[in-house]
């Protein structure tokens, strides 16, 4: 109930106006649906960007740890002069 926006109001207005003016109701319904699709796509895009950012940070952290642990490992002493 806390996510009522202009799109929802336009859809309800289209339902109410469908008895009086069908053309205006169709336009209002189309605008309401278009607004809802745009809002959903923006929210979905933000979630994907956040997930990519978290994935990139995790990959960088993994690379950092693997770089540190590769320097700690046993060294090959058969190459000494």
N, C-alpha and C positions, 0 to 999 in steps of 0.2 A: 504494500500500500504506500510505501514511502518513495516509490519510483514512478510517480505519476507526472508525466511531462506533457509537452505540447502535442506530441504524437497521439497519446491516449485521448486527450481532449478532442483532437480533430476527428478521431475515429468515432467517439461517442456523439459528437456534433453531426457527423455524417449519418449516423443511425437516426438521430432525431429529425434531421432535415429531409430524410428520404421520403417522408409523407408529403412535404410541401414543395420541394424543388429538387427533382432527381438529378439534374445536371450539376448543381452546386454540391449535392451530397456526394456524387462520384468524384468530383475534383477534391473535395475535402478529405474523402477516404483515401484517395491516391496520395495526397500530400502527407497524411498521417502515416500511411504505410512506408512511404519513402523516407520520412524522418526517422521512423523506428529502425529501418534497415541501415541508414547512415549511422545512427547512434550505436547500433550493435557492431557494425564493422569497425568503427573507431575504437570501441572498447576491446574488441578482439585483437586489433592491431597493437594496442598498448600492452595487452597481456603477452603477445608474441615477442614484442621488443624486450619486455622485462625478462622473459624466459631466456632469450638469446643472450642478454647481458649477464644473467646469472650463470649460464652455461659457459660463456667466455671467461668469467672470473674463475670458475671451477677449473677450466682447462689451464689457465695461467698458473693457478695455484698448484695443479698437478705437475706442470712442467717445471715449476720452481723447486718443488720437492724432489722430483726425479733428478734434477741437476745437482741439488745438494747431496743427495744420497749417492750419486755416481762418483763424487769426489771422495767419499768416505770409504768406499769399498776396498777390497784387497788389491794391492798393487802388484804388478808383474815385476819380480826382481831378477828374472833371468836375463834381463837386458843391461845389467850393470857392467861397467868396464873395470 
